[in-house]
Amino acid sequence: MATRYIPALRFDWLTRFYDPVLRATLKEEALKRRLVEQVDLRPGQRALDLGCGTATLTIMLARACPEAEVVGLDGDPRALAIGRDKVSRAGVTVELHEGLADAAPFPASTFDRVASSLLFHHLDADGKRRALARVRELLRPGGELHILDWGRAGSALMRVAFLSVQLLDGFRTTTDNVRGRLPALITEAGFADVAETHRARTLFGTLSLYRAVRP
């Protein structure tokens, strides 16, 4: 069963507000900078930004290592249009493709790194499993998966704050995140050395960074 695509802010007409909302509410630059540092992209490597949206992370990855090849994939043509304009203005060389995470249109074992920011809370449990299985196929042995997304609520206050995200994006897709199940799903998909590497409190809940290795 194919994953049903959910736009970044749930409704198409809100997509144009996505970048300003993230900048204002989620410490986006600092957290994505930490994600880029964790990815640690090296010259000659190939990286996929899975669920790249408007390409903010894609551009940051390309700037961090211009000698690497960076590719973005997203299912939202409106977000990709914004992303292509940002890429052009940034003056970096990246490829942006339209497609869904569980059917990423690339050959197996072609990426050294897969990074993802705020994608997985849009997928239900089965969708998460399919996407993670596809990521494992796309990574070369020894390749790494790096995820920034909503994690286990760090306190009662963070749990209450996260209700606003669940009301917008849906309880069916977000419950696994807030209950801290994402690491178990990553392990279930066949990854090794799965770890939560950082947690951050935000206006809307706890954001977590994860890292895993494809054996």
Buried (B, 14 or more C-beta within 10 A) or exposed (E): EEBEEBBBBEEEEBBEEBBEBBEEEBBBEEBBBBBBEBBEBEEEBBBBBBBBBBBBBBBBBBBBBEEBBBBBBBBBEBBBEBBBEBBEEBEBEBEBBEEBBBEBEBEEBBBBBBBBBBBBBBBBEEBBBBBBBBBBBBBBEEBBBBBBBBBBBBEEEBBEBBBEBBEBBBEEBBBBBBEBBBBEBBBBBBBEEBEBEBEBBBEBBBBBBBBBBBE
